Amino acid sequence: MFYNLKAEMAREKITIKLLAERTGISYKSLKRKISGDTEFKKSEIVLIKREFPQYSFCLLYTSPSPRDRTRSR
C-alpha cells in the first residue's frame, strides 16, 4: 500500500476517481494499484507524479515497512 501517496492525495483533496480522470488510468485499476494489489507501470508512475510536482518520487512511492508502522502506534 502506498501510504504516502494516499496521504498526499488526502492533503490535496484528490480522490482516486479524480486522479484516475486526470491521469487516464481507470478507477478500478488505480484503486488496485494504490492498495498494492497490482503493480504500477512506469508510465503510470510518471503520470501520477505530474499531479504532485512538489513531491519527490521517493516520498510518494515509498511505503513504511510494517515494522515502522508498528513503532508509530
N, C-alpha and C positions, 0 to 999 in steps of 0.2 A: 504494500500500500504506500502511496506517495503522500505522506502526511504533510510535508512542507508545501507541496503543490496545492493540496486541499486547503491548507491554512491560508495561503496567499490568495486563492480563489475566494475564500470567505471574506478576507480583508478587503478585497477589491469588489465584493458583491457580484462575482461572476459565477453563475450556476453551471453545472455540467451541460445543460441544454444550451445556454448562451455560448459557452466555449465551443461546443460542437458546431453551432451555427457559424461562428466566426472562423473556425479552422476548416470546416468542411468534413470533419470526422463525424461519423454517425453517432448519435447519442448512445445507442446500445454499446457500440464498440468502445467509445471513450469511457463510459462508465466501467466497463470490464477492465480496461487498461489502468485507470486510476486506482481501482481496487486491487490491482495486482494479479488479476485472474489471467490476463494475457499481456504480452509484451508490446511496448510501443515500437513502431518503426522509426528509424532515424528521421525520416521526413516529417513524421507527426510531432516528434520532439521539437524540431525546428519551428513548425507552425505554432505550437503552444508557447514556445519561448518568445516568439514575436508578440504575443499578447501580454507578456510580462517583461518588457525590456529592462526594467530597473533591477531585476533579479538575475543572478548567475545560474547557469545550468546546474552547477553543483547544489546550490540551495534548493532549487525546485525539484530536482530528481534524486536527491539523496534522502533516504529514509533512515531514521534512527534504528539501530539494532534493537531486537527485543530486550536485550539487557539494559540498554539506555532508557527505554520506555519504562521499565520497571523501577529504575532509580528515581525517575521524576515523580512517581506516585507518592 
